[in-house]
Amino acid sequence: MNSAMPIRAIVTDIEGTTSSIDFVHKTLFPYAKAHLREFLRQSAGAPEVAALLHETARLEGRPLTWEDAAEVLARWIDEDRKATPLKALQGMIWAQGYAAGELKGHVYPDTPEYLRRWHAQGMRLYVYSSGSVEAQKLIFGHTDYGDLTPLFSGYFDTRIGAKREPESYRAILREIDLAGEETLFLSDVGAELEAARAAGLRTCQLLRAGDGAVAAPAHPHARDFSEVPVDACIA
């Protein structure tokens, strides 16, 4: 691969990369769990929610009433399961929380500064997170720095594939129609970076203070976005 090829797109993770892990685990997850049962009681009959509950039952391997599903989903929240129906339902609950002003999307102060800078430089920006696309848009659409969603060209979640599987990143490259050498993936998780590297992407690991990421020696490191080596990342 040609490491001198300029980067044309940046694909970024959220937790531990653009935003604090604590925000997700100590604010968003508890909010979803606290409102889950009432949300399902009111919305289980809606076609989109019913389809997600059907998928929950399929993954659980047994028929579920909405009350049963609430217990299963609450357990999955505690386990941080990367299950698509859970992520979609969480996004619906969070949407209500953002609309009510009870939630505000967290991003690090350097995140909007450098996203705007990279966007102005002509780089295409994408998000790839285990959280649903809808939840991703909510985080970036309701920050203390304004609505950041216009900066992004697209969003990917577990519907494109698991984040530790190289084929997921190959699928993203096909979707954005770029070569791996032109695409930089940012994450705090070494296994995700390894999968991206295996698919041909360039990589950089974020080691945010206090987020507990374990350094992956095979990848460039940055403590924040100001240190991301956009012009010198290795392939």
Buried (B, 14 or more C-beta within 10 A) or exposed (E): EEEEBEBBBBBBBBBBBBBBBEBBEEBBBEBBBEBBBEBBEEBBEEEEBEEBBBBBBEBBEEEBEBEBBBEBBBEBBEEEBBBBBBBBBBBBBBBBBBEEEEBEBBBBEBBBBBBBBBBEEEBBBBBBBBBBBBBBBBBBBBBEBEEBBEBBEBBBBBEBBEBBBBEBBBBBBEEBEBBBBBBBBBBBBBEBBBBBBBBBBBBBBBBBEEBEBEEBEEBBBBEBBEBBBBEEBEB
